[in-house]
Amino acid sequence: MGLLTNPYAHLKAAASGDLEALRALADHSIELTRHACADPVRALQEGLIFARMAAAVGTICDKGRVLGMLALCGECANDYATQMDCLAEGIAMASIMADHGEELAADGVNLLSEGSSPEVLELAKVYELILKDVY
């Protein structure tokens, strides 16, 4: 999609639940990670707010966007706590998607869980309990 000329112009529509505006703002944050002037973790954390709202009312693609953004945020983060938090939420999201019949997500849960610490897996269970009624 590319950077939005004026991302703030989408805020009112996003605040009203406009799915396309939510997606545009989430995608804008992903694009920001490619620019040296932006802090990629902050951009992604802010964009994840819009992505999560889109995933709550959108399609499987919106849920996939959240997964991708969590993975990218975890990769960009310099601190262990943020990396593990992103991993735990990603495992939870993939597990919820798998429960809804998404086979690729089920494979992802297995792959992500294999190398994860017991603490991350425990946090993923907490996220799953919190998020299961949202997604």
C-alpha positions in Angstrom: 0.0 0.0 0.0 2.7 2.5 0.9 2.8 5.3 3.4 -0.3 7.3 3.7 0.0 11.0 2.9 -2.0 11.9 6.0 -2.7 8.9 8.3 -4.5 11.2 10.7 -7.2 11.7 8.1 -8.2 8.0 8.7 -8.6 8.3 12.4 -12.2 9.4 12.5 -13.3 6.7 10.2 -11.3 4.1 12.1 -12.8 5.3 15.4 -16.2 4.7 13.9 -15.3 1.2 13.0 -14.5 1.7 9.3 -12.7 -1.6 8.4 -10.8 -0.1 5.4 -9.5 2.8 7.6 -8.4 0.3 10.3 -6.6 -1.7 7.7 -5.0 1.4 6.1 -3.7 2.6 9.5 -2.3 -0.9 10.3 -0.6 -1.1 6.9 0.8 2.4 7.3 2.6 1.3 10.5 4.1 -1.7 8.7 5.4 0.7 6.0 6.9 3.0 8.6 9.2 0.2 9.7 11.1 0.6 6.4 12.0 4.2 7.1 15.1 5.1 9.2 13.3 8.0 10.9 10.7 5.7 12.6 11.1 3.5 15.6 9.8 0.2 14.2 8.7 -1.3 17.5 6.7 1.8 18.4 5.2 2.0 14.9 4.1 -1.6 15.0 2.8 -1.5 18.5 0.6 1.5 17.5 -0.4 -0.2 14.3 -1.3 -3.4 16.1 -4.1 -1.5 17.9 -5.8 -0.9 14.5 -4.9 -4.3 13.2 -6.5 -6.0 16.2 -9.7 -4.0 15.8 -9.8 -5.0 12.1 -9.2 -8.6 13.0 -12.1 -8.5 15.5 -14.6 -7.7 12.8 -12.8 -8.6 9.5 -11.7 -11.7 7.7 -9.0 -14.3 8.2 -6.6 -12.0 6.3 -7.0 -9.4 9.1 -6.1 -12.0 11.7 -3.1 -12.9 9.5 -2.0 -9.3 9.5 -1.9 -9.3 13.3 0.2 -12.5 13.3 2.6 -10.9 10.8 2.8 -7.7 12.7 3.5 -9.5 16.0 6.3 -11.5 14.3 7.8 -8.4 12.9 7.5 -6.5 16.2 9.2 -9.4 18.0 12.0 -9.4 15.4 12.5 -5.6 15.7 12.4 -5.5 19.5 15.7 -5.3 21.4 14.3 -6.4 24.7 13.5 -10.0 25.7 10.2 -9.1 27.3 8.7 -7.5 24.2 10.0 -10.4 22.0 8.4 -13.0 24.3 5.1 -11.1 24.6 4.8 -10.9 20.9 5.5 -14.6 20.6 3.0 -15.5 23.2 0.2 -13.4 21.7 1.1 -14.8 18.3 0.8 -18.4 19.6 -2.6 -17.5 21.1 -3.8 -15.9 17.9 -2.7 -18.9 15.8 -4.3 -21.3 18.2 -7.6 -19.4 18.0 -7.4 -19.5 14.2 -6.6 -23.2 14.3 -9.7 -23.7 16.5 -11.7 -22.1 13.7 -10.4 -24.6 11.2 -7.3 -22.8 9.7 -4.9 -25.7 9.1 -1.9 -23.4 8.4 -2.5 -21.8 11.8 -2.5 -25.2 13.5 0.9 -25.9 11.9 2.1 -22.5 13.1 1.0 -23.2 16.7 3.1 -26.4 16.7 6.1 -24.7 15.2 6.0 -21.7 17.5 5.3 -23.8 20.6 8.2 -26.2 20.0 10.9 -23.8 20.8 9.1 -21.7 23.3 9.8 -21.5 27.1 7.2 -22.7 29.6 6.7 -19.1 30.6 5.8 -18.0 27.0 3.4 -21.0 26.7 1.7 -20.1 29.9 1.4 -16.4 28.8 0.0 -17.7 25.5 -2.7 -19.5 27.4 -3.7 -16.3 29.2 -3.8 -14.4 25.9 -6.0 -17.2 24.4 -8.5 -17.0 27.3 -8.7 -13.2 26.9 -8.9 -13.2 23.1 -11.0 -16.3 22.3 -14.3 -14.3 22.4 -12.8 -11.4 20.4 -11.5 -13.4 17.4 
